[in-house]
Amino acid sequence: MDNHLQALSTAVQHNCDIADAQHARNFTLCTYLLKMRELYRWEKGYSFQASLPKDELGEWLTRREQRWEELENQSYAPISIGDTAFNPFDTEAINRALLPSGLVYSGGVGGRSAPHFFLADLLSAEQRDGYPVLVANNEHARDLAAPPAMMLGGTVFVRRESLRRMLWEKIEEWNWKKKGSAMARSLGHYDFEQDFTAALEQMTDTETESVILHEIGECHAGAQLGPDWNDMLAAISGSRAEIVARAVRDHVADCSIALPRLLERHNTASLHFYFANFTAMRRATFPELNEAYRRWTDDGQLAALAKEVATGKDRWTATALQMLDSYRKAPDNCANQIIELAPISCGA
């Protein structure tokens, strides 16, 4: 790593550490410990299948938490490139400076108003459905959460290294529990027993396309819902209403782009993986989709699933717009109305 990249990586990692210091407590204890383990694996360069040294991991965790205590009240630092100091959230300007040299950066805000930063090698840059798509590979700086994909300022960012790691974690979790037939069906499309590394890379290739489709759907949803949506999320940040609203937006995005295209392509591996990760709130607000998936696995016919996806686009767009209307009428007192607009099925 040359001196320029080292300095840049250190600066971005500093902001990652501040974000972690302020927001790592958002995770449950179990999730926190798992993410810390994987952050250590990434930082020290251990392979996915390598056993981690417990004593060294414990000492590292203690030192990292002590560092976070020192950073918790600090402000995010500018990112210097050449003679210019950039606001760390000015992703577009930073990337204008970095993309020609084969690097990609992102600084944005995710769930619970938690900032996320990363710096990585640029693997590819293309236009999809009118939106720029930047695919990153080897990461030089990252935070604890390390979301594998995001949409920021109308640009889609996909982090292959984080996606690969997330897939590995999902596989490990399934191996421990041996629960979830959707996950088993998805993994059945890859020969993990013969060559784990090659199979994981193949799965990463497949799911890179899936997350691009999801994020393009997010772009379409953003165009329909407008900037007030993010203002609404900020107003209900940390509440159950935020979780419900984010689930509804996912329905809008996926019924608009990702699911229709996966169905058109008969991409069964990704469809199974989608439902293996159909989160509790999405399942509870849209049980009909989960039931349509179950019918497909029973009879092999995609018609019911395709029908729910087709009707879901208009249904969930209307629901999201109603949520926005509730927010505009009562910005400080809209949480209950938002929850009521997406009734939750207890049996889902």
C-alpha positions as CSV (number, residue, x, y, z in Angstrom):
1,M,0.0,0.0,0.0
2,D,1.5,3.3,-1.1
3,N,1.8,6.3,1.3
4,H,-1.2,8.1,-0.3
5,L,-3.5,5.2,0.0
6,Q,-2.3,4.5,3.6
7,A,-3.0,8.0,4.7
8,L,-6.4,8.0,3.0
9,S,-7.3,4.6,4.5
10,T,-6.3,5.8,7.9
11,A,-8.5,8.9,7.6
12,V,-11.5,7.0,6.5
13,Q,-11.0,4.3,9.1
14,H,-10.9,7.1,11.8
15,N,-14.4,8.1,10.8
16,C,-15.5,4.5,10.7
17,D,-14.2,4.1,14.3
18,I,-16.1,7.3,15.4
19,A,-19.3,5.9,13.8
20,D,-18.8,2.6,15.6
21,A,-18.1,4.3,18.9
22,Q,-21.4,6.1,18.6
23,H,-23.6,3.4,17.2
24,A,-22.2,-0.1,17.9
25,R,-24.6,-0.2,20.9
26,N,-27.5,-0.4,18.5
27,F,-26.7,-4.1,18.0
28,T,-27.9,-6.8,20.3
29,L,-25.1,-8.4,22.4
30,C,-25.0,-11.5,20.3
31,T,-25.0,-9.6,17.0
32,Y,-22.4,-7.2,18.3
33,L,-20.0,-10.0,19.3
34,L,-20.4,-11.8,16.0
35,K,-19.7,-8.5,14.1
36,M,-16.7,-7.8,16.3
37,R,-15.3,-11.2,15.5
38,E,-15.7,-10.7,11.8
39,L,-14.2,-7.2,12.0
40,Y,-11.2,-8.7,13.7
41,R,-11.0,-11.4,11.0
42,W,-11.1,-8.7,8.3
43,E,-8.6,-6.4,10.0
44,K,-6.0,-9.2,10.6
45,G,-6.5,-10.9,7.3
46,Y,-7.7,-14.3,8.4
47,S,-9.6,-16.4,5.9
48,F,-13.2,-17.3,6.5
49,Q,-12.4,-20.9,7.5
50,A,-9.5,-20.0,9.8
51,S,-10.0,-20.5,13.5
52,L,-9.4,-17.2,15.4
53,P,-7.0,-17.0,18.4
54,K,-9.4,-16.5,21.3
55,D,-6.9,-14.7,23.6
56,E,-5.7,-12.3,21.0
57,L,-9.3,-11.6,19.9
58,G,-10.3,-10.8,23.4
59,E,-7.4,-8.5,23.9
60,W,-8.1,-6.8,20.6
61,L,-11.8,-6.3,21.5
62,T,-10.8,-4.7,24.8
63,R,-8.4,-2.3,23.1
64,R,-11.0,-1.4,20.4
65,E,-13.7,-0.6,23.0
66,Q,-11.2,1.5,24.9
67,R,-10.4,3.4,21.6
68,W,-14.2,3.9,21.0
69,E,-14.5,5.5,24.5
70,E,-11.9,8.0,23.4
71,L,-13.6,8.7,20.1
72,E,-17.3,8.7,21.1
73,N,-17.6,12.5,21.4
74,Q,-15.4,13.4,18.5
75,S,-16.7,15.0,15.2
76,Y,-16.2,13.3,11.9
77,A,-12.9,14.5,10.3
78,P,-12.5,15.9,6.7
79,I,-11.1,13.6,4.1
80,S,-8.0,15.1,2.5
81,I,-7.1,14.3,-1.1
82,G,-4.2,16.3,-2.5
83,D,-4.6,19.8,-1.3
84,T,-8.4,19.6,-0.9
85,A,-10.2,18.7,2.4
86,F,-13.7,17.2,1.7
87,N,-16.7,16.9,4.0
88,P,-16.7,13.1,4.7
89,F,-20.4,13.0,3.6
90,D,-19.7,14.6,0.3
91,T,-19.4,11.3,-1.4
92,E,-19.9,12.6,-4.9
93,A,-17.1,15.1,-4.7
94,I,-14.7,12.6,-3.1
95,N,-15.4,10.0,-5.8
96,R,-14.8,12.5,-8.5
97,A,-11.3,12.7,-7.1
98,L,-10.9,9.0,-6.4
99,L,-12.6,7.0,-9.2
100,P,-9.9,7.9,-11.9
101,S,-7.3,6.3,-9.6
102,G,-9.3,3.1,-9.2
103,L,-10.7,3.8,-5.7
104,V,-14.3,4.2,-4.5
105,Y,-15.6,5.8,-1.3
106,S,-18.9,6.2,0.4
107,G,-20.0,8.2,3.4
108,G,-23.8,8.2,4.2
109,V,-26.4,7.6,6.8
110,G,-28.2,4.3,7.3
111,G,-30.7,2.8,9.7
112,R,-31.1,4.4,13.1
113,S,-29.3,7.5,11.7
114,A,-26.0,5.6,11.9
115,P,-23.3,6.9,9.5
116,H,-21.5,4.3,7.3
117,F,-18.1,4.8,5.6
118,F,-15.9,2.7,3.4
119,L,-12.9,2.9,1.1
120,A,-12.2,0.2,-1.4
121,D,-10.8,-0.7,-4.8
122,L,-13.2,0.0,-7.7
123,L,-14.1,-3.2,-9.5
124,S,-16.5,-1.8,-12.1
125,A,-18.6,1.3,-12.9
126,E,-21.6,1.1,-15.2
127,Q,-25.1,2.6,-15.8
128,R,-28.1,0.4,-15.0
129,D,-31.6,1.7,-15.7
130,G,-30.2,5.2,-15.8
131,Y,-28.4,5.0,-12.4
132,P,-24.7,4.8,-11.8
133,V,-23.6,1.5,-10.2
134,L,-20.2,1.3,-8.5
135,V,-19.0,-2.1,-7.5
136,A,-16.2,-2.2,-4.9
137,N,-13.9,-5.1,-4.1
138,N,-11.0,-5.1,-1.8
139,E,-11.8,-2.8,1.2
140,H,-9.2,-0.6,2.8
141,A,-11.4,0.9,5.5
142,R,-14.8,-0.2,6.9
143,D,-17.1,0.1,9.9
144,L,-18.6,-2.6,12.1
145,A,-21.9,-2.9,10.2
146,A,-20.3,-2.9,6.6
147,P,-23.6,-3.1,4.7
148,P,-23.0,-5.0,1.4
149,A,-25.0,-2.5,-0.7
150,M,-26.6,0.9,-0.5
151,M,-28.1,3.7,-2.6
152,L,-26.7,7.1,-1.9
153,G,-27.4,10.3,-3.9
154,G,-28.8,8.3,-6.8
155,T,-25.8,6.1,-7.0
156,V,-25.8,2.4,-6.2
157,F,-22.8,1.1,-4.2
158,V,-22.1,-2.6,-4.0
159,R,-19.4,-4.0,-1.8
160,R,-18.4,-7.4,-3.0
161,E,-16.1,-8.1,-0.1
162,S,-18.8,-7.2,2.4
163,L,-21.3,-9.2,0.4
164,R,-19.1,-12.2,0.4
165,R,-18.6,-11.9,4.1
166,M,-22.3,-11.6,4.7
167,L,-23.0,-14.7,2.6
168,W,-20.4,-16.6,4.5
169,E,-22.0,-15.5,7.8
170,K,-25.4,-16.7,6.6
171,I,-24.0,-20.0,5.6
172,E,-22.3,-20.4,8.9
173,E,-25.5,-19.5,10.8
174,W,-27.4,-22.1,8.7
175,N,-24.8,-24.7,9.4
176,W,-25.1,-24.2,13.1
177,K,-28.9,-24.2,13.2
178,K,-29.7,-26.4,10.2
179,K,-33.0,-24.4,10.0
180,G,-34.5,-22.8,7.0
181,S,-35.4,-24.8,4.0
182,A,-35.2,-21.7,1.8
183,M,-31.5,-21.3,2.6
184,A,-31.0,-25.0,2.0
185,R,-32.6,-24.7,-1.4
186,S,-30.4,-21.7,-2.3
187,L,-27.2,-23.4,-1.2
188,G,-28.2,-26.5,-3.2
189,H,-27.4,-24.5,-6.4
190,Y,-23.7,-24.4,-5.4
191,D,-21.1,-27.2,-4.7
192,F,-19.8,-26.1,-1.3
193,E,-18.7,-29.6,-0.4
194,Q,-16.4,-29.9,-3.4
195,D,-14.8,-26.4,-3.4
196,F,-16.1,-24.0,-0.7
197,T,-14.1,-21.0,-1.9
198,A,-15.2,-21.4,-5.6
199,A,-18.8,-21.9,-4.5
200,L,-18.8,-18.9,-2.3
201,E,-17.3,-16.8,-5.2
202,Q,-20.0,-18.1,-7.5
203,M,-22.7,-17.3,-5.0
204,T,-21.2,-13.8,-4.6
205,D,-21.4,-13.3,-8.4
206,T,-25.1,-14.3,-8.4
207,E,-26.1,-12.2,-5.4
208,T,-24.2,-9.2,-6.6
209,E,-26.7,-9.0,-9.4
210,S,-29.6,-9.4,-6.9
211,V,-28.4,-6.6,-4.6
212,I,-27.9,-4.3,-7.6
213,L,-31.5,-5.0,-8.6
214,H,-32.7,-4.3,-5.1
215,E,-30.8,-1.0,-5.0
216,I,-32.1,0.1,-8.4
217,G,-35.5,-0.7,-7.0
218,E,-34.6,1.6,-4.0
219,C,-33.7,4.3,-6.6
220,H,-37.1,3.9,-8.2
221,A,-38.8,4.0,-4.8
222,G,-36.9,7.1,-3.9
223,A,-38.0,8.9,-7.1
224,Q,-41.6,8.0,-6.3
225,L,-41.5,8.9,-2.6
226,G,-39.3,12.0,-2.7
227,P,-37.0,13.6,-0.1
228,D,-39.7,13.7,2.5
229,W,-39.3,10.0,3.0
230,N,-35.9,10.4,4.6
231,D,-37.2,13.3,6.7
232,M,-40.0,11.0,7.9
233,L,-37.5,8.2,8.8
234,A,-35.4,10.8,10.8
235,A,-38.6,11.8,12.7
236,I,-39.3,8.2,13.7
237,S,-35.7,7.1,14.1
238,G,-35.3,4.2,16.5
239,S,-39.0,3.4,16.8
240,R,-41.0,0.4,15.7
241,A,-42.6,2.7,13.1
242,E,-39.2,3.1,11.5
243,I,-38.8,-0.7,11.2
244,V,-42.3,-0.9,9.7
245,A,-41.7,2.0,7.2
246,R,-38.3,0.5,6.1
247,A,-40.1,-2.9,5.5
248,V,-42.7,-1.2,3.4
249,R,-40.1,0.6,1.3
250,D,-38.3,-2.7,0.8
251,H,-41.6,-4.1,-0.6
252,V,-41.9,-1.1,-2.9
253,A,-38.4,-1.6,-4.2
254,D,-38.5,-5.3,-4.6
255,C,-41.9,-5.6,-6.2
256,S,-40.9,-2.9,-8.6
257,I,-37.5,-4.2,-9.8
258,A,-35.8,-7.1,-8.1
259,L,-38.5,-9.7,-7.8
260,P,-40.0,-9.2,-11.3
261,R,-36.6,-9.6,-12.9
262,L,-35.6,-12.6,-10.8
263,L,-38.9,-14.2,-11.9
264,E,-38.3,-13.3,-15.5
265,R,-34.9,-14.9,-15.5
266,H,-36.1,-17.9,-13.4
267,N,-33.2,-17.2,-11.1
268,T,-34.3,-19.8,-8.6
269,A,-31.0,-19.6,-6.5
270,S,-31.6,-15.9,-5.8
271,L,-35.3,-16.3,-5.2
272,H,-34.7,-18.9,-2.6
273,F,-32.0,-16.7,-1.0
274,Y,-34.4,-13.8,-1.0
275,F,-36.9,-15.7,1.0
276,A,-34.2,-17.2,3.3
277,N,-33.6,-13.5,4.2
278,F,-37.2,-12.3,4.2
279,T,-36.9,-10.5,7.5
280,A,-39.5,-10.8,10.3
281,M,-41.0,-7.4,9.7
282,R,-41.3,-7.9,6.0
283,R,-42.8,-11.3,6.5
284,A,-45.2,-10.0,9.1
285,T,-46.4,-7.1,6.9
286,F,-46.5,-9.1,3.6
287,P,-47.5,-12.7,4.6
288,E,-49.2,-13.2,1.3
289,L,-45.8,-13.1,-0.5
290,N,-44.3,-15.7,1.9
291,E,-47.3,-17.9,1.3
292,A,-46.9,-17.6,-2.4
293,Y,-43.3,-18.7,-2.1
294,R,-44.4,-21.7,0.0
295,R,-46.9,-22.6,-2.8
296,W,-44.1,-22.4,-5.4
297,T,-41.9,-24.8,-3.4
298,D,-44.9,-27.2,-3.1
299,D,-46.1,-27.3,-6.7
300,G,-43.2,-25.8,-8.7
301,Q,-45.4,-23.1,-10.2
302,L,-44.3,-19.5,-10.0
303,A,-47.8,-18.1,-11.0
304,A,-48.9,-17.3,-7.4
305,L,-45.6,-15.6,-6.6
306,A,-45.6,-13.6,-9.8
307,K,-49.2,-12.4,-9.0
308,E,-48.4,-11.2,-5.5
309,V,-45.3,-9.4,-6.8
310,A,-47.4,-7.7,-9.6
311,T,-50.1,-6.5,-7.2
312,G,-47.6,-5.7,-4.4
313,K,-46.0,-2.9,-6.4
314,D,-49.2,-0.7,-6.4
315,R,-50.3,-1.9,-3.0
316,W,-47.1,-1.0,-1.2
317,T,-46.5,2.2,-3.1
318,A,-49.9,3.4,-2.0
319,T,-49.1,2.4,1.6
320,A,-45.8,4.3,1.5
321,L,-47.5,7.4,0.2
322,Q,-50.1,7.2,2.9
323,M,-47.3,7.0,5.5
324,L,-45.9,10.2,4.0
325,D,-49.2,11.9,4.2
326,S,-49.5,11.0,7.9
327,Y,-46.0,12.4,8.5
328,R,-46.8,15.6,6.6
329,K,-49.9,16.2,8.6
330,A,-48.3,15.5,12.0
331,P,-44.5,15.3,11.8
332,D,-44.0,14.9,15.5
333,N,-46.8,12.5,16.1
334,C,-47.1,10.1,13.2
335,A,-45.5,6.9,14.5
336,N,-48.8,5.1,15.5
337,Q,-50.5,6.0,12.2
338,I,-47.5,4.7,10.3
339,I,-47.7,1.4,12.1
340,E,-51.5,1.1,11.6
341,L,-51.1,1.6,7.8
342,A,-49.2,-1.7,7.5
343,P,-51.1,-4.2,9.7
344,I,-48.9,-7.0,11.1
345,S,-49.8,-10.6,10.8
346,C,-48.9,-12.4,14.0
347,G,-48.9,-15.8,12.3
348,A,-46.5,-14.8,9.6
